[in-house]
């Protein structure tokens, strides 16, 4: 992400989840999630016994140093490229790379793309605050122009994380008061402005990282009733009264001081991210019906960055030189993506971080190609 200060860390319908879920999670829901995890482990064991092979992939070199951060169901890829002029947001489609420029500053990154090929992200503006911090603004690239989305009222910086197929964009905006608020922007709406979506359920920080086509939002916030001031993953929506509700998804232990974060949500309302266990281990986590499922790890720690509508999760495990991109599903569990690509076709590649997976199973992320940090695209091989 473009560097920012360390302390910043009208839907078409309302998603169908009871507002009471976070504080009144039923035993039935807990049993449902536990049963799903047990089923996943059983399926993995049966697959191994039966000799069923996991999905394999072909690698597509996007052709740029940098990182691929999002892939749409129509096959467009967005991310950032690192070149002589610095870091630039890009759109890659059908083998063609297009750099999107900046809002006047030195760098930009693209974090989201929808089926229409519209891209959102953040860019330096070339301006600075009176205390010397670079001012960053969220942008929307509509196929021709990079548009500055501005900030929420009393804000000075912003960044867009994701855009859905209806053109709904969510992200963060930093306020002069020191707070960070969620924002919402409807790009296809005439005379659209950035709306402050800070929730009454949050203290001074709320940051949605994803919005699904069905209207769910997910991210992290400091719950208003959390006196440990801990960042927690949330699942949210806009209620009929126009209030943005954010529901604390908890961690992999009931202790309220343990941190969790969500980075993705699918159309069913399943969210993916990471959470601490009771032993302070950082594990990739999938929340189903509001209940956390520990996806475990390949090496020391793990983070889940995306879940698609099939329930397939991607992310990375390990740290530093041990980082491995992974894919997880109910049938095979967590698998190292480096082991699922033909070693001859992937000669020189080391896949470090899987950032996004679309509903076609295409996976994008970042790794190293012959020792140079590079963006990649992996496509499933039909069997």
C-alpha positions as a LaTeX table, in Angstrom:
\begin{tabular}{lrrr}
\hline
Residue & $x$ (\AA) & $y$ (\AA) & $z$ (\AA) \\
\hline
Unk1 & 0.00 & 0.00 & 0.00 \\
Unk2 & 1.12 & 3.56 & $-0.63$ \\
Unk3 & 2.67 & 4.79 & 2.60 \\
Unk4 & 0.34 & 6.59 & 4.99 \\
Unk5 & 0.61 & 7.46 & 8.66 \\
Unk6 & 0.93 & 4.47 & 10.97 \\
Unk7 & $-2.10$ & 5.46 & 13.08 \\
Unk8 & $-4.48$ & 5.23 & 10.10 \\
Unk9 & $-4.30$ & 1.99 & 9.73 \\
Unk10 & $-28.27$ & 3.05 & $-0.83$ \\
Unk11 & $-27.84$ & $-0.60$ & $-1.52$ \\
Unk12 & $-30.24$ & $-2.35$ & $-3.86$ \\
Unk13 & $-31.34$ & $-4.55$ & $-0.99$ \\
Unk14 & $-30.36$ & $-5.44$ & 2.55 \\
Unk15 & $-28.40$ & $-8.69$ & 2.87 \\
Unk16 & $-30.21$ & $-11.40$ & 4.79 \\
Unk17 & $-28.45$ & $-11.68$ & 8.10 \\
Unk18 & $-30.12$ & $-11.00$ & 11.40 \\
Unk19 & $-28.79$ & $-7.88$ & 13.08 \\
Unk20 & $-28.61$ & $-9.83$ & 16.33 \\
Unk21 & $-26.03$ & $-12.26$ & 14.94 \\
Unk22 & $-22.85$ & $-10.77$ & 16.49 \\
Unk23 & $-24.17$ & $-10.73$ & 20.07 \\
Unk24 & $-26.56$ & $-13.68$ & 19.81 \\
Unk25 & $-24.74$ & $-16.31$ & 17.78 \\
Unk26 & $-26.73$ & $-19.48$ & 18.15 \\
Unk27 & $-25.41$ & $-22.91$ & 18.98 \\
Unk28 & $-26.91$ & $-24.04$ & 15.70 \\
Unk29 & $-24.69$ & $-21.66$ & 13.77 \\
Unk30 & $-21.66$ & $-22.75$ & 15.78 \\
Unk31 & $-22.47$ & $-26.41$ & 15.09 \\
Unk32 & $-22.92$ & $-25.57$ & 11.39 \\
Unk33 & $-19.44$ & $-24.05$ & 11.16 \\
Unk34 & $-17.80$ & $-26.82$ & 13.17 \\
Unk35 & $-19.56$ & $-29.39$ & 11.00 \\
Unk36 & $-18.29$ & $-27.60$ & 7.89 \\
Unk37 & $-14.72$ & $-27.71$ & 9.17 \\
Unk38 & $-15.00$ & $-31.40$ & 10.09 \\
Unk39 & $-16.43$ & $-32.07$ & 6.63 \\
Unk40 & $-13.50$ & $-30.23$ & 5.03 \\
Unk41 & $-10.98$ & $-32.32$ & 6.98 \\
Unk42 & $-12.82$ & $-35.54$ & 6.09 \\
Unk43 & $-13.01$ & $-34.60$ & 2.42 \\
Unk44 & $-9.29$ & $-33.82$ & 2.40 \\
Unk45 & $-8.48$ & $-37.19$ & 3.93 \\
Unk46 & $-10.79$ & $-39.04$ & 1.53 \\
Unk47 & $-9.28$ & $-37.22$ & $-1.45$ \\
Unk48 & $-5.81$ & $-38.31$ & $-0.37$ \\
Unk49 & $-6.91$ & $-41.94$ & 0.06 \\
Unk50 & $-8.73$ & $-41.96$ & $-3.29$ \\
Unk51 & $-5.79$ & $-40.39$ & $-5.08$ \\
Unk52 & $-7.84$ & $-37.42$ & $-6.25$ \\
Unk53 & $-5.56$ & $-34.66$ & $-7.49$ \\
Unk54 & $-5.91$ & $-31.02$ & $-6.52$ \\
Unk55 & $-6.54$ & $-28.38$ & $-9.15$ \\
Unk56 & $-3.41$ & $-27.50$ & $-11.11$ \\
Unk57 & $-2.61$ & $-24.16$ & $-12.74$ \\
Unk58 & $-0.80$ & $-22.60$ & $-15.66$ \\
Unk59 & 1.19 & $-19.45$ & $-15.04$ \\
Unk60 & 0.74 & $-16.24$ & $-17.04$ \\
Unk61 & 3.53 & $-13.70$ & $-16.73$ \\
Unk62 & 1.81 & $-10.31$ & $-16.66$ \\
Unk63 & 5.13 & $-8.85$ & $-17.70$ \\
Unk64 & 5.79 & $-6.29$ & $-15.03$ \\
Unk65 & 7.71 & $-5.96$ & $-11.78$ \\
Unk66 & 5.17 & $-5.22$ & $-9.07$ \\
Unk67 & 2.01 & $-6.93$ & $-7.84$ \\
Unk68 & $-1.37$ & $-8.01$ & $-9.21$ \\
Unk69 & $-3.99$ & $-7.20$ & $-6.58$ \\
Unk70 & $-7.39$ & $-7.95$ & $-8.14$ \\
Unk71 & $-8.92$ & $-9.95$ & $-11.00$ \\
Unk72 & $-12.46$ & $-9.55$ & $-12.31$ \\
Unk73 & $-14.76$ & $-12.33$ & $-13.52$ \\
Unk74 & $-14.30$ & $-10.92$ & $-17.03$ \\
Unk75 & $-10.53$ & $-11.46$ & $-16.81$ \\
Unk76 & $-9.20$ & $-7.95$ & $-16.19$ \\
Unk77 & $-6.30$ & $-7.66$ & $-13.76$ \\
Unk78 & $-5.41$ & $-4.59$ & $-11.66$ \\
Unk79 & $-2.42$ & $-3.84$ & $-9.48$ \\
Unk80 & 0.72 & $-1.77$ & $-9.55$ \\
Unk81 & 3.87 & $-1.77$ & $-11.66$ \\
Unk82 & 7.29 & $-0.60$ & $-10.52$ \\
Unk83 & 9.31 & 1.15 & $-13.23$ \\
Unk84 & 11.70 & 4.05 & $-13.86$ \\
Unk85 & 8.99 & 6.58 & $-13.01$ \\
Unk86 & 8.05 & 4.84 & $-9.77$ \\
Unk87 & 4.96 & 2.91 & $-8.75$ \\
Unk88 & 1.98 & 3.10 & $-11.12$ \\
Unk89 & $-1.50$ & 1.58 & $-11.07$ \\
Unk90 & $-2.10$ & $-0.75$ & $-14.01$ \\
Unk91 & $-4.85$ & $-2.54$ & $-15.89$ \\
Unk92 & $-3.92$ & $-5.75$ & $-17.72$ \\
Unk93 & $-6.35$ & $-7.35$ & $-20.13$ \\
Unk94 & $-5.87$ & $-9.97$ & $-22.86$ \\
Unk95 & $-2.11$ & $-9.63$ & $-22.71$ \\
Unk96 & $-2.09$ & $-5.83$ & $-22.93$ \\
Unk97 & $-0.68$ & $-3.76$ & $-20.06$ \\
Unk98 & $-1.94$ & $-0.19$ & $-19.51$ \\
Unk99 & $-0.47$ & 2.16 & $-16.92$ \\
Unk100 & $-3.18$ & 4.43 & $-15.49$ \\
Unk101 & $-1.05$ & 7.35 & $-14.31$ \\
Unk102 & $-1.57$ & 9.31 & $-11.08$ \\
Unk103 & $-3.59$ & 12.19 & $-9.69$ \\
Unk104 & $-0.56$ & 14.45 & $-9.99$ \\
Unk105 & 1.69 & 12.81 & $-7.43$ \\
Unk106 & 4.53 & 10.35 & $-7.52$ \\
Unk107 & 2.74 & 7.01 & $-7.13$ \\
Unk108 & $-0.54$ & 5.12 & $-7.51$ \\
Unk109 & $-1.90$ & 1.63 & $-6.84$ \\
Unk110 & $-5.00$ & $-0.17$ & $-8.14$ \\
Unk111 & $-6.77$ & $-2.39$ & $-5.61$ \\
Unk112 & $-10.09$ & $-3.26$ & $-7.23$ \\
Unk113 & $-11.61$ & $-3.97$ & $-10.64$ \\
Unk114 & $-15.13$ & $-4.93$ & $-11.74$ \\
Unk115 & $-16.53$ & $-6.82$ & $-14.74$ \\
Unk116 & $-16.80$ & $-3.61$ & $-16.77$ \\
Unk117 & $-13.06$ & $-3.01$ & $-16.38$ \\
Unk118 & $-13.47$ & $-0.04$ & $-14.06$ \\
Unk119 & $-10.58$ & 0.25 & $-11.62$ \\
Unk120 & $-10.29$ & 1.81 & $-8.16$ \\
Unk121 & $-7.32$ & 2.49 & $-5.93$ \\
Unk122 & $-5.32$ & 5.32 & $-4.42$ \\
Unk123 & $-2.85$ & 7.89 & $-5.69$ \\
Unk124 & $-0.58$ & 10.59 & $-4.38$ \\
Unk125 & $-1.96$ & 13.98 & $-5.35$ \\
Unk126 & 1.28 & 15.96 & $-5.17$ \\
Unk127 & $-0.04$ & 17.94 & $-2.18$ \\
Unk128 & 1.04 & 17.70 & 1.45 \\
Unk129 & $-0.51$ & 18.45 & 4.81 \\
Unk130 & 0.92 & 21.24 & 6.94 \\
Unk131 & 2.75 & 18.58 & 8.98 \\
Unk132 & 4.37 & 17.15 & 5.84 \\
Unk133 & 2.30 & 14.04 & 5.15 \\
Unk134 & 1.66 & 13.25 & 1.49 \\
Unk135 & $-2.03$ & 13.61 & 0.65 \\
Unk136 & $-3.48$ & 10.50 & $-1.00$ \\
Unk137 & $-6.88$ & 10.35 & $-2.72$ \\
Unk138 & $-9.06$ & 7.49 & $-3.85$ \\
Unk139 & $-9.49$ & 7.24 & $-7.61$ \\
Unk140 & $-11.84$ & 5.66 & $-10.13$ \\
Unk141 & $-10.60$ & 4.87 & $-13.62$ \\
Unk142 & $-13.62$ & 4.56 & $-15.92$ \\
Unk143 & $-11.87$ & 3.21 & $-19.00$ \\
Unk144 & $-10.67$ & 6.61 & $-20.18$ \\
Unk145 & $-9.91$ & 8.89 & $-17.25$ \\
Unk146 & $-8.63$ & 8.64 & $-13.68$ \\
Unk147 & $-11.15$ & 10.52 & $-11.51$ \\
Unk148 & $-10.30$ & 11.94 & $-8.09$ \\
Unk149 & $-13.00$ & 10.78 & $-5.64$ \\
Unk150 & $-11.96$ & 13.28 & $-2.97$ \\
Unk151 & $-12.59$ & 12.61 & 0.74 \\
Unk152 & $-15.43$ & 12.52 & 3.25 \\
Unk153 & $-16.30$ & 15.85 & 4.95 \\
Unk154 & $-13.42$ & 17.04 & 7.18 \\
Unk155 & $-11.11$ & 14.49 & 5.56 \\
Unk156 & $-7.79$ & 15.05 & 3.84 \\
Unk157 & $-6.75$ & 11.63 & 2.49 \\
Unk158 & $-8.57$ & 8.58 & 1.16 \\
Unk159 & $-8.10$ & 5.28 & $-0.64$ \\
Unk160 & $-10.46$ & 2.94 & $-2.48$ \\
Unk161 & $-10.20$ & $-0.79$ & $-1.83$ \\
Unk162 & $-12.86$ & $-2.46$ & $-3.97$ \\
Unk163 & $-15.57$ & $-1.84$ & $-6.58$ \\
Unk164 & $-18.43$ & $-4.24$ & $-7.37$ \\
Unk165 & $-20.20$ & $-4.80$ & $-10.69$ \\
Unk166 & $-22.83$ & $-2.16$ & $-9.85$ \\
Unk167 & $-20.08$ & 0.44 & $-9.52$ \\
Unk168 & $-20.27$ & 0.61 & $-5.72$ \\
Unk169 & $-16.90$ & 1.48 & $-4.22$ \\
Unk170 & $-15.76$ & 1.28 & $-0.59$ \\
Unk171 & $-12.60$ & 2.46 & 1.12 \\
Unk172 & $-11.14$ & 4.64 & 3.86 \\
Unk173 & $-10.80$ & 8.36 & 4.49 \\
Unk174 & $-8.55$ & 9.99 & 7.11 \\
Unk175 & $-9.97$ & 12.96 & 9.02 \\
Unk176 & $-8.11$ & 15.91 & 10.50 \\
Unk177 & $-9.45$ & 14.77 & 13.87 \\
Unk178 & $-7.28$ & 11.66 & 13.63 \\
Unk179 & $-10.18$ & 9.29 & 12.92 \\
Unk180 & $-10.42$ & 6.97 & 9.91 \\
Unk181 & $-13.90$ & 6.54 & 8.43 \\
Unk182 & $-15.38$ & 4.11 & 5.96 \\
Unk183 & $-16.61$ & 5.64 & 2.72 \\
Unk184 & $-19.01$ & 4.61 & $-0.04$ \\
Unk185 & $-19.16$ & 5.92 & $-3.60$ \\
Unk186 & $-21.64$ & 4.96 & $-6.34$ \\
Unk187 & $-19.80$ & 5.62 & $-9.58$ \\
Unk188 & $-22.75$ & 5.25 & $-11.96$ \\
Unk189 & $-24.92$ & 7.64 & $-9.99$ \\
Unk190 & $-25.27$ & 11.16 & $-11.48$ \\
Unk191 & $-23.35$ & 13.82 & $-9.51$ \\
Unk192 & $-22.08$ & 11.15 & $-7.13$ \\
Unk193 & $-20.19$ & 12.23 & $-4.03$ \\
Unk194 & $-18.24$ & 10.28 & $-1.45$ \\
Unk195 & $-20.49$ & 9.28 & 1.46 \\
Unk196 & $-19.21$ & 8.89 & 5.02 \\
Unk197 & $-20.16$ & 5.35 & 6.03 \\
Unk198 & $-18.72$ & 5.42 & 9.55 \\
Unk199 & $-20.93$ & 3.15 & 11.60 \\
Unk200 & $-22.49$ & 3.78 & 15.03 \\
Unk201 & $-21.04$ & 0.34 & 15.86 \\
Unk202 & $-17.46$ & 1.68 & 15.50 \\
Unk203 & $-15.23$ & 3.91 & 17.59 \\
Unk204 & $-12.74$ & 6.07 & 15.70 \\
Unk205 & $-11.66$ & 3.60 & 12.99 \\
Unk206 & $-13.77$ & 1.77 & 10.40 \\
Unk207 & $-12.31$ & 0.48 & 7.15 \\
Unk208 & $-14.24$ & $-1.68$ & 4.67 \\
Unk209 & $-11.90$ & $-3.72$ & 2.48 \\
Unk210 & $-14.49$ & $-5.33$ & 0.21 \\
Unk211 & $-18.04$ & $-5.06$ & $-1.14$ \\
Unk212 & $-19.86$ & $-7.94$ & $-2.83$ \\
Unk213 & $-22.35$ & $-7.76$ & $-5.68$ \\
Unk214 & $-25.04$ & $-8.75$ & $-3.18$ \\
Unk215 & $-24.29$ & $-5.77$ & $-0.95$ \\
Unk216 & $-22.21$ & $-7.20$ & 1.87 \\
Unk217 & $-19.22$ & $-5.20$ & 3.10 \\
Unk218 & $-16.33$ & $-6.57$ & 5.14 \\
Unk219 & $-13.23$ & $-5.09$ & 6.71 \\
Unk220 & $-12.02$ & $-4.14$ & 10.17 \\
Unk221 & $-12.96$ & $-1.62$ & 12.83 \\
Unk222 & $-12.65$ & $-0.85$ & 16.52 \\
Unk223 & $-16.01$ & $-1.86$ & 18.01 \\
Unk224 & $-17.71$ & 0.77 & 20.11 \\
Unk225 & $-17.99$ & $-1.64$ & 23.03 \\
Unk226 & $-14.40$ & $-2.95$ & 22.85 \\
Unk227 & $-12.51$ & $-1.27$ & 25.67 \\
Unk228 & $-9.25$ & $-2.88$ & 24.59 \\
Unk229 & $-9.29$ & $-0.71$ & 21.41 \\
Unk230 & $-8.63$ & $-3.82$ & 19.34 \\
Unk231 & $-9.08$ & $-4.03$ & 15.58 \\
Unk232 & $-11.71$ & $-6.65$ & 14.77 \\
Unk233 & $-13.02$ & $-8.11$ & 11.54 \\
Unk234 & $-16.55$ & $-7.04$ & 10.65 \\
Unk235 & $-19.35$ & $-8.03$ & 8.30 \\
Unk236 & $-21.66$ & $-5.16$ & 7.44 \\
Unk237 & $-24.53$ & $-3.79$ & 5.40 \\
Unk238 & $-26.74$ & $-0.72$ & 5.18 \\
Unk239 & $-30.03$ & $-1.20$ & 7.03 \\
Unk240 & $-33.47$ & 0.09 & 5.90 \\
Unk241 & $-33.05$ & 3.14 & 8.13 \\
Unk242 & $-29.89$ & 4.10 & 6.25 \\
Unk243 & $-27.45$ & 3.18 & 9.03 \\
Unk244 & $-24.32$ & 1.19 & 8.24 \\
Unk245 & $-24.22$ & $-1.78$ & 10.59 \\
Unk246 & $-20.89$ & $-3.47$ & 11.33 \\
Unk247 & $-20.97$ & $-6.77$ & 13.18 \\
Unk248 & $-17.92$ & $-7.94$ & 15.11 \\
Unk249 & $-16.89$ & $-11.31$ & 13.69 \\
Unk250 & $-14.55$ & $-12.05$ & 16.58 \\
Unk251 & $-11.28$ & $-13.98$ & 16.49 \\
Unk252 & $-10.27$ & $-17.63$ & 16.81 \\
Unk253 & $-10.74$ & $-17.37$ & 20.55 \\
Unk254 & $-13.50$ & $-15.66$ & 22.56 \\
Unk255 & $-11.12$ & $-13.17$ & 24.18 \\
Unk256 & $-12.07$ & $-9.59$ & 23.12 \\
Unk257 & $-8.48$ & $-8.33$ & 23.11 \\
Unk258 & $-7.44$ & $-10.65$ & 20.28 \\
Unk259 & $-7.22$ & $-8.94$ & 16.88 \\
Unk260 & $-8.79$ & $-10.02$ & 13.60 \\
Unk261 & $-9.21$ & $-8.47$ & 10.14 \\
Unk262 & $-11.33$ & $-9.28$ & 7.10 \\
Unk263 & $-10.18$ & $-8.47$ & 3.57 \\
Unk264 & $-12.83$ & $-10.10$ & 1.37 \\
Unk265 & $-16.50$ & $-11.07$ & 1.28 \\
Unk266 & $-18.42$ & $-13.17$ & $-1.25$ \\
Unk267 & $-22.04$ & $-12.98$ & $-2.34$ \\
Unk268 & $-23.10$ & $-15.44$ & 0.39 \\
Unk269 & $-21.63$ & $-13.26$ & 3.11 \\
Unk270 & $-18.62$ & $-15.50$ & 3.82 \\
Unk271 & $-15.66$ & $-13.32$ & 4.84 \\
Unk272 & $-11.94$ & $-14.10$ & 4.69 \\
Unk273 & $-8.99$ & $-12.59$ & 6.53 \\
Unk274 & $-6.94$ & $-13.47$ & 9.58 \\
Unk275 & $-7.43$ & $-13.81$ & 13.31 \\
Unk276 & $-5.36$ & $-14.58$ & 16.36 \\
Unk277 & $-5.74$ & $-17.88$ & 18.15 \\
Unk278 & $-5.76$ & $-17.97$ & 21.94 \\
Unk279 & $-1.98$ & $-18.60$ & 21.74 \\
Unk280 & $-1.43$ & $-15.40$ & 19.71 \\
Unk281 & $-0.82$ & $-17.28$ & 16.47 \\
Unk282 & $-1.90$ & $-15.41$ & 13.34 \\
Unk283 & $-3.96$ & $-17.77$ & 11.19 \\
Unk284 & $-5.93$ & $-17.38$ & 7.99 \\
Unk285 & $-9.61$ & $-17.36$ & 8.86 \\
Unk286 & $-12.89$ & $-17.92$ & 7.01 \\
Unk287 & $-16.09$ & $-16.70$ & 8.64 \\
Unk288 & $-19.19$ & $-18.65$ & 7.60 \\
Unk289 & $-22.58$ & $-17.56$ & 8.98 \\
Unk290 & $-20.65$ & $-15.30$ & 11.34 \\
Unk291 & $-18.55$ & $-18.14$ & 12.79 \\
Unk292 & $-14.74$ & $-18.34$ & 12.40 \\
Unk293 & $-13.05$ & $-21.36$ & 10.80 \\
Unk294 & $-9.30$ & $-21.71$ & 11.34 \\
Unk295 & $-7.67$ & $-22.47$ & 7.96 \\
Unk296 & $-4.38$ & $-23.21$ & 9.72 \\
Unk297 & $-1.01$ & $-22.51$ & 8.08 \\
Unk298 & 1.76 & $-23.87$ & 5.89 \\
Unk299 & 4.59 & $-22.14$ & 7.73 \\
Unk300 & 4.48 & $-20.13$ & 10.98 \\
Unk301 & 1.65 & $-17.69$ & 10.11 \\
Unk302 & $-1.02$ & $-17.22$ & 7.45 \\
Unk303 & $-3.35$ & $-14.59$ & 6.01 \\
Unk304 & $-6.40$ & $-15.11$ & 3.77 \\
Unk305 & $-6.89$ & $-12.28$ & 1.28 \\
Unk306 & $-9.86$ & $-13.42$ & $-0.79$ \\
Unk307 & $-12.76$ & $-15.87$ & $-0.90$ \\
Unk308 & $-14.83$ & $-16.43$ & $-4.06$ \\
Unk309 & $-18.44$ & $-17.59$ & $-4.41$ \\
Unk310 & $-17.35$ & $-21.25$ & $-4.46$ \\
Unk311 & $-15.75$ & $-20.82$ & $-1.04$ \\
Unk312 & $-12.19$ & $-21.13$ & $-2.38$ \\
Unk313 & $-9.73$ & $-19.01$ & $-0.40$ \\
Unk314 & $-6.30$ & $-17.63$ & $-1.35$ \\
Unk315 & $-3.60$ & $-15.92$ & 0.67 \\
Unk316 & $-0.09$ & $-16.50$ & 1.93 \\
Unk317 & 1.68 & $-18.31$ & 4.73 \\
Unk318 & 5.08 & $-17.75$ & 6.29 \\
Unk319 & 7.17 & $-14.60$ & 6.48 \\
Unk320 & 10.15 & $-13.14$ & 4.66 \\
Unk321 & 11.94 & $-15.66$ & 2.48 \\
Unk322 & 9.62 & $-18.48$ & 3.63 \\
Unk323 & 6.43 & $-16.89$ & 2.27 \\
Unk324 & 4.27 & $-19.17$ & 0.14 \\
Unk325 & 1.09 & $-18.33$ & $-1.75$ \\
Unk326 & $-1.71$ & $-20.75$ & $-0.90$ \\
Unk327 & $-5.11$ & $-21.88$ & $-2.10$ \\
Unk328 & $-7.63$ & $-23.47$ & 0.30 \\
Unk329 & $-10.83$ & $-25.36$ & $-0.37$ \\
Unk330 & $-13.02$ & $-27.78$ & 1.55 \\
Unk331 & $-11.81$ & $-30.78$ & $-0.42$ \\
Unk332 & $-8.04$ & $-30.39$ & $-0.11$ \\
Unk333 & $-7.48$ & $-27.86$ & 2.66 \\
Unk334 & $-4.54$ & $-25.43$ & 2.40 \\
Unk335 & $-2.14$ & $-26.11$ & $-0.48$ \\
Unk336 & 1.09 & $-24.41$ & $-1.54$ \\
Unk337 & 0.44 & $-22.91$ & $-4.99$ \\
Unk338 & 4.08 & $-23.49$ & $-5.90$ \\
Unk339 & 3.35 & $-27.24$ & $-5.82$ \\
Unk340 & 0.33 & $-26.94$ & $-8.11$ \\
Unk341 & 2.14 & $-25.51$ & $-11.16$ \\
Unk342 & 4.24 & $-27.50$ & $-13.60$ \\
Unk343 & 7.85 & $-26.84$ & $-12.46$ \\
Unk344 & 9.04 & $-26.63$ & $-16.06$ \\
Unk345 & 6.41 & $-24.07$ & $-17.06$ \\
Unk346 & 7.01 & $-22.16$ & $-13.82$ \\
Unk347 & 10.82 & $-22.26$ & $-14.00$ \\
Unk348 & 12.25 & $-19.26$ & $-12.15$ \\
Unk349 & 8.98 & $-18.43$ & $-10.39$ \\
Unk350 & 8.36 & $-18.34$ & $-6.65$ \\
Unk351 & 4.75 & $-17.47$ & $-5.81$ \\
Unk352 & 4.78 & $-15.56$ & $-2.53$ \\
Unk353 & 1.37 & $-13.91$ & $-2.04$ \\
Unk354 & $-2.00$ & $-14.77$ & $-3.62$ \\
Unk355 & $-4.14$ & $-11.62$ & $-3.40$ \\
Unk356 & $-7.36$ & $-12.39$ & $-5.24$ \\
Unk357 & $-9.35$ & $-15.21$ & $-6.85$ \\
Unk358 & $-12.32$ & $-14.70$ & $-9.19$ \\
Unk359 & $-15.29$ & $-17.00$ & $-9.74$ \\
Unk360 & $-13.52$ & $-18.65$ & $-12.69$ \\
Unk361 & $-10.73$ & $-19.72$ & $-10.34$ \\
Unk362 & $-8.13$ & $-17.28$ & $-11.73$ \\
Unk363 & $-5.63$ & $-16.28$ & $-9.06$ \\
Unk364 & $-3.44$ & $-13.16$ & $-9.04$ \\
Unk365 & $-0.70$ & $-12.01$ & $-6.72$ \\
Unk366 & 2.98 & $-11.30$ & $-6.39$ \\
Unk367 & 6.12 & $-13.36$ & $-6.26$ \\
Unk368 & 9.60 & $-13.52$ & $-7.69$ \\
Unk369 & 10.64 & $-14.34$ & $-11.23$ \\
Unk370 & 14.36 & $-15.06$ & $-11.40$ \\
Unk371 & 14.78 & $-13.11$ & $-8.18$ \\
Unk372 & 12.83 & $-10.03$ & $-9.29$ \\
Unk373 & 9.52 & $-9.14$ & $-7.63$ \\
Unk374 & 6.80 & $-9.70$ & $-10.25$ \\
Unk375 & 3.03 & $-9.86$ & $-10.69$ \\
Unk376 & 1.49 & $-13.19$ & $-11.70$ \\
Unk377 & $-1.76$ & $-14.69$ & $-12.95$ \\
Unk378 & $-2.58$ & $-18.37$ & $-12.49$ \\
Unk379 & $-5.33$ & $-20.02$ & $-14.54$ \\
Unk380 & $-6.85$ & $-23.42$ & $-13.71$ \\
Unk381 & $-5.97$ & $-26.22$ & $-16.10$ \\
Unk382 & $-9.04$ & $-28.12$ & $-17.32$ \\
Unk383 & $-8.81$ & $-31.82$ & $-16.55$ \\
\hline
\end{tabular}
